[in-house]
Amino acid sequence: MTMPRWVESFTLLSATNDEPKEGGERIPVPHSGLSYAGASLLSTVPESAGSGRKTPTLDSERFVQREVIGQGGSSVVIRAFDKDILREVAIKILAPESGDNGLEVGRFTEEARITGQLEHPNIVPVYEYGVDRLAQRFLCMKLVEGRTLDDTLHDLQASRLDPEHLAELLQVFVKVCEAMSFAHSRGVVHRDLKPTNIMMSEFGQVYVLDWGVARRVLPSALYDSTTLQKELDPPGALIGTACYMAPEQLQGRHDELDARTDVFALGATLYQILAGRPPLTPEIVRAMWMRRPPPAIKPPDQLAPPDRVPAELARIALRALSYDPEARYRSVLDLKRDVDLFQRGSWDLPRKSFAAGSVVVTEGEPGEEAFVIVKGQCAAYRFEGTEEVQLRVMGPGDVFGETAVFSAKPRSASVKTLTDVVLLTVTSQALSSAVGLHSWMGAFVTALANRFRDVDERLRSVENSRRNSSPP
């Protein structure tokens, strides 16, 4: 099982032993930092160093073997050239010693069948499942060159939360959601979604990789794999990557898995984009595996630099990561919809109702909220001595209170309702997240707010001077 950098020494709990078992190392990928789709399409059993196992060689007239680009405990992935169609491909070969193991053959065949039926732009297509002249089973698929999401996050570090980078990462996340929604519509759950299994090519394509432990949760009209699945997934077996696994998966309750299990893993992926690491710590994993109440997942904003994680994205990730499946998003489409709404800036804002004559904001108080009028009329005013001076009347669609929020200075005027009104409440945190105060746009808006405030204060000073100098 490949593990991201921060958990290379993360201990996995064996399903048959109380002692922890070391997780596998990340598979090194050569070629100037490029990754290949096939390098992630490996068995979850790590290859032990110095095992002395001979690397399988494809014996085929059609394919010319180039190089090994990934190796696992029961398979190897090579880069090859298809002489018939004249293209580079990735070929996964089942190791010869695994060819006599009925369960290994069954899992390899099941992977070929599942992946072959998932024809989607964000899922690596399978070209052929066959046997070479040495009776070695192989799976030929598209060779995808690019970088994994894990590599990208590692390179970006804290800059991943810069608005331009975060927007690109969210676009990648949405494409992964689309791939998973399609797979779920075909009755398949992935069970090993994580940043190392998401490939990003230089031309904008995104692929979900490694369907080797995918499981059918709905009957297939083409064939029945129920018996095989029971053999491949014995109760309590740990299948997947621990720090991304939902409780029901981590505890080996395979018959309870459904689309919400992948929703949890997607939430973990979004969490890593925000926080820089997966959500499940060794303490949480151990508690889950031992079926004890696990500690709460720390909100991602507590692990990132201050004011860098949008509150709405943190909420979305934590909902997807609910320990109770019923509290998660019911489907990947629901999760995707919330991320889309965030990207469009259309997240839900709380509404407040005020009766006519109510004072909504008071001059001189700190500006923690701005307001959008949905219904009714308000008036902005301030006092000059004992006299109330009306500044403007506002109706539906008008906004007030935003200057104080961005300038971080006390409110320069009061606002009261002229009729019964309904207002949308926009907190300073929501405004900061939407505009991105650490971006050039945020700096631009803040500068405008401060400039407007300065001009307003100067005009007010001139008016006071004129009023004081005029004869009664």
Beta strands, then each sheet from edge to edge (+ up, - down):
strand 1: 11-13
strand 2: 20-22
strand 3: 35-36
strand 4: 63-71
strand 5: 75-82
strand 6: 87-94
strand 7: 126-131
strand 8: 137-142
strand 9: 145-148
strand 10: 188-189
strand 11: 198-200
strand 12: 206-208
strand 13: 215-216
strand 14: 351-354
strand 15: 359-361
strand 16: 369-375
strand 17: 378-384
strand 18: 387-394
strand 19: 399-400
strand 20: 414-417
strand 21: 421-427
sheet 1: 1+ 2-
sheet 2: 3+ 9- 11+ 12-
sheet 3: 4+ 5- 6+ 8- 7+
sheet 4: 10+ 13-
sheet 5: 14+ 21- 16+ 19-
sheet 6: 15+ 20- 17+ 18-
end
